[in-house]
Every structure is written in structure tokens, then in C-alpha cells.
């Protein structure tokens, strides 16, 4: 018997092994958020962080987790913006797709290069 796939977690619930409201860390993979975030940087994510235009967020898009900057689109909607202009902006159907706000970054082995975003 085939069971249906599990539903995507609600806002504030990240299915990466942490409880819904716990802060968690992820490693940046790729260059879509350069120059602010380099491949290998560590980002600290607050699942219940306040969202606003310009926040760096982790969101669910087309069935995948994605790290981008949240931008208002001028028509009352939102889009996910990559800092590297080679990557297109992605429409965001609603803020419920956002799973957390980046509050800090750390560069492994370079303690003084860390930065806070709140």
C-alpha cells in the first residue's frame, strides 16, 4: 500500500531534525548569494524570525530548500532574489513558504569574518 508523501512543514517547523522554534545552522553551497555569502559559509537561521523586505531567508521553492534574499515585488507579492545576477529572481506565492530568517553568518576558520543580520 502506497502512503501519500508527507506534507511540507508549517512555518516555524523545519524538518531537519530540530524542534520547530530552535535556531539551526546550514552550510552555504554554491555561489548564488555571492558576494555576501560564499560557498562554505555557515548561516544561522531563526525559524520564527521577523520577515521584512531584504531579509535573507531559507524557503521552500519547487520542492527544494533554497537560500535567497526576500524582496517585495511592488505588486503586493514577494520574490526570492539571488545576489549573483546570473541567477533569476523566483516568484514566492506566499510567506508561508519561508522557513526561517538568517540571523548570522560565520566563515569557517576565520572567526573575525562573522556577521550578524538582526
Secondary structure in CASP SS format (residue, H / E / C, confidence):
PFRMAT SS
TARGET T0000
AUTHOR 0000-0000-0000
METHOD secondary structure of the structure
MODEL  1
X C 1.00
X C 1.00
X C 1.00
X C 1.00
X C 1.00
X C 1.00
X C 1.00
X C 1.00
X C 1.00
X C 1.00
X C 1.00
X C 1.00
X C 1.00
X C 1.00
X C 1.00
X C 1.00
X C 1.00
X C 1.00
X C 1.00
X C 1.00
X C 1.00
X C 1.00
X C 1.00
X E 1.00
X E 1.00
X E 1.00
X E 1.00
X C 1.00
X C 1.00
X C 1.00
X C 1.00
X C 1.00
X C 1.00
X C 1.00
X C 1.00
X C 1.00
X C 1.00
X C 1.00
X C 1.00
X C 1.00
X C 1.00
X E 1.00
X E 1.00
X E 1.00
X E 1.00
X E 1.00
X C 1.00
X C 1.00
X C 1.00
X C 1.00
X C 1.00
X C 1.00
X C 1.00
X C 1.00
X C 1.00
X E 1.00
X E 1.00
X E 1.00
X E 1.00
X E 1.00
X E 1.00
X C 1.00
X C 1.00
X E 1.00
X E 1.00
X E 1.00
X E 1.00
X E 1.00
X E 1.00
X E 1.00
X E 1.00
X E 1.00
X C 1.00
X C 1.00
X C 1.00
X C 1.00
X C 1.00
X E 1.00
X E 1.00
X E 1.00
X E 1.00
X C 1.00
X C 1.00
X C 1.00
X C 1.00
X C 1.00
X C 1.00
X C 1.00
X C 1.00
X E 1.00
X E 1.00
X E 1.00
X C 1.00
X C 1.00
X H 1.00
X H 1.00
X H 1.00
X E 1.00
X E 1.00
X E 1.00
X E 1.00
X E 1.00
X E 1.00
X E 1.00
X E 1.00
X E 1.00
X C 1.00
X C 1.00
X C 1.00
X C 1.00
X H 1.00
X H 1.00
X H 1.00
X C 1.00
X E 1.00
X E 1.00
X C 1.00
X C 1.00
END
